[in-house]
């Protein structure tokens, strides 16, 4: 089966189920013929490639055995992603995480019930859509991380009563979508949309439906509700929902002119950032940076926060610009890990804690400006792989790749490729 098969000349405005039927059937026949032809044109395989043909990408042990032999090869990157999918799946099934996006069986409706009868096996499939000169093209593909030669479902072709290519529905199956900003409608009027070429992955959980495993995108359900899913919808404490408790005892605020505007300054006072469980994330003396009340984090402090997909506007809740016209001169270093884990690498990171407060109470809570804190003046270290955050798609070519954010924009990068996916919002 070729890595990608498509339906030619199919416009987005013609993505009706009745139109899909005939094309997918024809493509299946063409695809099988293309597979036979391609087999005669193959180049000699490397030992890594030959071993990959014996890998079941849905089996954790098979992936681990492959990585022991080829820990640093090109296909090792795919194997690591596949293992990450399996680890995430295990967390959900074993109840180790309670926070994840799910499409229920009711929302999948009769289409899924029919597919369960026709294709009940465990396997993988990817659906895609591409923009063409005149028409959008849609079809199915082999997701790279799930392309091990012994992975079930890769060479299985199954159609429902309408001629629509079905997905495997067995427990543990994985379904990927890759739309490049376009929309792909499947199941019971459920629309999938990804911001770039990196797929979003869902796993089949028996009796529950589809659960999000990895990747960024949007899903619109039959009731019209759209949910934006980020890189990891893990069991994290969303720091945006944390509270910064500020003590204004001995707090003195003043405003001084920098020649172009009045800038707030603060002396005295203390702040504490806690999560919902009461654990301290940061604490210390209050300060200001660019006129914004802030609390300097401590080196080694870690917290969880799933980064937003959209570009950070640099404005507060009432629309006022929060950053100065001059760009930052001092940058702090932070690392981003899988699952939304952030770690401060030095003592220079400022948690922005909102507009200057009114001094009515000696102690009060105030909202954190988390995204703004992360993109104001930071050098972010990234693990290998593709990441979508703050309006950018970042392909880290190796562990430790970095991007430098200054007032919401990436100004420098090392060992990675960066693509802007959204214009700056207001």
N, C-alpha and C positions, 0 to 999 in steps of 0.2 A: 504494500500500500504506500503510495507516495506520501511524503511528509505533509503535503498540502493538496487538497482537492477543492475545486471551486465550481461555482455555478455562473457561467458567463452571462454578462448583460442583464444582471438582475438589479434594478434600481431599488433604492430604499423605499420609494413610494409604492413599490410593487411587491413589498415583502409580505405578501399574503400567503397563508398556508396553501391555498389551492395552486398558487403559481410555483411554489417550491417543489411540489411533488415530482413533476416530470423531469425537471432539471437534475434533481439529485439522483434519480434512477439512471439517467444517461451518464452522469459523471462517474457513477460507480463502475459502469462497464468500461469507460475510457480509462479510469484509474487502474483497473486490474490489468488492462493491456499495457499501460505505461509502466506498471511494476515489472512485467515480464521483460520489456525492452530495457529498462534501467538495469536489471540484473546482469545483462550481458556487457554493460558499460562500466561496471564497478572496477575501481582501482584496488590493488592489494591492500588489505586491511592491516593496521598496526595491531600489536598485541592488545593495546587498550581497547581498540574498536572491536576486536574479536571477542574479548572478554565481556564487553558491554552487551553483545548479542546474547549472552547467557544470563543476563541480569533480569530479574523481575522487579520493576520499579515500584511495585506495591508491597514488596516484602522487605522489611527493615533489615533482616539478616543478610539477604542477598546484596543489599546496598552496602552494608558494612563490610562484607567480604570483598566487594569490589574496591572500596576505598582503602582497604588495607594494602591492596596490591598497587593501586594507582592513586595515591593521596593528592597528587598535584597536577594531574593531567587535565586536559580540556574537558573531558567527559566527567571528571571528578566534580567539577562545578555543578553539572546537572545532577549527579548523584547526591550531592550535599543538599540541593534544593528538594529533591525527592524525599530524602530522609527528614528534612524539616517538615514537609507535608505530613509524613507519617507520624512524627513526634507530636505535631499539633492535633492530628486526628486522635491520637491516643489520649491526649489531655482532655479532649472533649468527651470521648466515649467513657473514660474512667472517672468523669466528674471532677477532675482537678481544676477545671476552669468553668465558671458559670457565665462568663460574658463572651458571647459570640453571636454573629448574625446568622439567622436561620430562615429558610424558606420552607414553610410548613407543607405537609401533605395536602391540606385543604387548599392552599394557594396553588400548588402544582396541579390539583384537580384531576379531571378525567384523562387528560393527556398522559400524565405520569402513570395512572393506573393501567392504561393500555400498554405502555412501554414495559411496565413490570411483568406483564404476561408474555410479551414478545422478546424481551431482552433482560431476563432476570439474573444474568450472570454478573460477576464482578469484573470490572475492567476500567478502561480510560477512554476519553474522547475529548477533543477540543473543537469548539466552534469559532469561526472567525468571520469578519466582514472587512472589506477593503474599499477604499474610494477609488473609482475609476474615472476616466475622462468623461464618459457619458452616464455610466451606470455604476452603482456600487456592486461589488462582488461578495458573495457569501459562500461558505462551505465549511469543511472540517479539516483538522490538522492533527498531527502528533505533537503534543507538548514535549519539548526537549527533555525536561527532567523525567518524563514518564515514558521515554522511548526505548528503554531496555528491551532487548529482543525477546525475552520471555514474559513480558508484561501482558496480561490477558486483555483482550479487546482491541489490540492494535490492528489486527487483520480481520476483525469481524465486521461484516456489513449487514445491518438489520434495518428494515423499514417498517413503519407502522401502516395501518390500513389506508392512509392517505398518501403513502409514498415518502413520508418524511423520515430522514435518517434519525434513528433512535440512539439514545445513550444507554450504556449499561446501567442497571438499576440495583444491582446486588450490593449488600453491605460492604463498605470499604471502597466502592468505585469513586473515581475522581473525574470531575467534569471541569474543563477550562473554557474560558471565553477571552477572545482577543479582538477588540473592535477599533482601536486607533481613534477613539473619539466619536465613532459612529454608534448606531444603536442596533442591537441584535435581539429580535423578538422570538421567544421560544416558550414552550409549555403553554400555560393558560394565560396568554397575553402578559407574560413577564418579560421585561425588557432589560438587557444587560448592556453596560457601556463601560469601557476602560479608557483611561486618558492617553495611553500610549500603546506600544507593541508588547508590553509585558502582560502576560495573561493574569486573570484572576481565577483562583481555583476554589471549587466547592467539592465537598465530600458527601457521599450518600450514607446517611445514618438511618438504619432500619427503624421504622416506626416514627421517625422524626421529620424526615425530608432532607433538604440540602443544607449543609453548614459551611460557612466560609472558613477556608483554611489559610489562604495567603493571597496577596495582591490587592491592588487598589481599583476602585471603580464605583459605579452607581447601579443600583437595582431598583426598577420601578415595578411594584406589585400590581395585581389586577385592580385593586381599589384606587390606583393612581398615586399612592404614596411612594415617594422616591427616597431611598436611603443611600447615603454616601459612605462607602466602606474604605478605610485606609489600609495601609500596608499590613497591619496586624490588628485584628480586633480581639486582642488577648485579654486575659483576666488581669487587667492592670487597673490601678487606681488612677483615674484620669486627673492629672494634677490641675486641670482647668477647674475642677470642682472642689479643689482644696481651698482652705481659708488661710489668709495671712492675718494672724492676730497681732495688732499693733498697740503698743503701750505708748501713750502720749505724755506720760509723766516725764518732766524735764525735757520735753521736746520743744525746740525753738525753731520756727520757720521764718525765712526772710526771702526777699526777692531782690536780685541784683541784676544790673544791666550788663550784657555782654557786647553792647554796641548796636545790636540789631533787635533785641527783644529782652524781656525780663525773664530771668531764670530763677526757679525756686531753689533755695538752699535749705538744708536742715541740719541741726545739731541736736544731739541727745536723742532720747527715745530708743526703744528696742522693738524688735519684731520676731515673730516665730511663725514658721510655716509647718502645718501639720496635715497629715492625710486623714481620711475618714475614720481610721482606726485610732487616731490620736498619736501616731508615731511622728516624731519631729523630723522634718525634711531639711529645714534650715532655721537658724536662729542667730541673733546677734544685734549689733547696733544698726540703726537705720541710717541711710544716706540718700543722696540723690545722684542720678546720672542723667545728663541732658534735661535736668529740671523735673525728672520723674522720681517719685518716692521709690526707694529700692532697698533690698536686703541682699548683702553680699553672701553668696553661698560658700560653703567650706569645701576645700579640696577633698575629693573622694566621696562627696555626697552623691547618692544615686536616687533616682525617682523614675516613675513610669508615666509616660505621656505619649499617646498615639498622635503623631504630627498631622496637622490638617493638610488637605490636598491643595487648597486654594492659596494663592499668594497673600502674604500678610500686608495689609493696607498701610499700617503705620498710623492709624487713627484710633482714638478711643471711642467709647460707646456713644458719645454725643457728636462724633465727627471731627473732633479737633485733632490736628496733627501733633503727634507726641514726640517726634524726633526733631533735632535741630537741623538747620540747613547744611551745616558742615558735617562731613562724614566722620565716623568714629576713628580714633587714632590708636586706641588700645583694644586688643582682642583677647578674649578668653578662649580656652580650648575645652571642648566637650566631646564625649564619644557617644555614638548612637549604636545600640545593639538590637538584635532581633527581639520582637515582642514589645517594642517601645521603651526599652531601657536606656536611660540617659545617665551618664556619669560625668561629674565635673572634674577636670584634669588639673585645675589650678585654683588659686584663690581670687580670681578676677571676675567671676560670673555674677551678674546682677539679676536677681529676681525682681522684675518690675511689678509693683503692687498697686498700680492704679493711680488715679488723680489724688492730689493733696487732700487730706481729709479735713472735715470741720471738727474743731476741738471741743465737742460737747461732752464726750465721755472719756474717762481715763483710759479705757481699753475697748477696742472694737475689732470686728472682722471686716476685711475688705477683699474684693476680688483680685485674683492674680492675672497678670497679662502674660500668659505663658508663651504663646507663640511669638509675641513681640520680644520677649526675653531671649528666646532661642535664635532669633535672626537679627538682633540689633547689632552685635559686634562679636561674632563667634567663628571659630574654626572648628568645624564638625568632622570628627573622624568616623568613617563608615566601614562596615564589613563588606566583603565582596558581594556583588549582586546588584540588582536594580532597586532603587528606592524612589518613591514619589512623595515629595514633601514641599510644602510652602510654595507651590506653583512651579516646581521643577521636577523633571525626571532625571535622576542621577544614576548613571551606570558605573558603579565602583569596580574597577578592573582588578583590584587586589585588596586584601584586608589592610586597613589603615589609610585608605584613600581619603582625601580631605576636600571639603568645600569651605570657602570663606564667605560668610554672610555679613553684609554691611547695610543696615537699614532696610532689610527685607530682600536685598538683591545679592546674588552670587557674584562676587568680584574676582575670585581666583579659585582654581581647582588643581589638584594633583592626583594623577593616576585614576582619573575618571572622566567620563563624558557627560556633559550637561546639556539638557534640552529644556527650554522654557515651554510649559504646557498651558499656562494661563497668563493673561495680561493682568497687570496690577489692578486690584479692585479698590473701590472707594470705601 
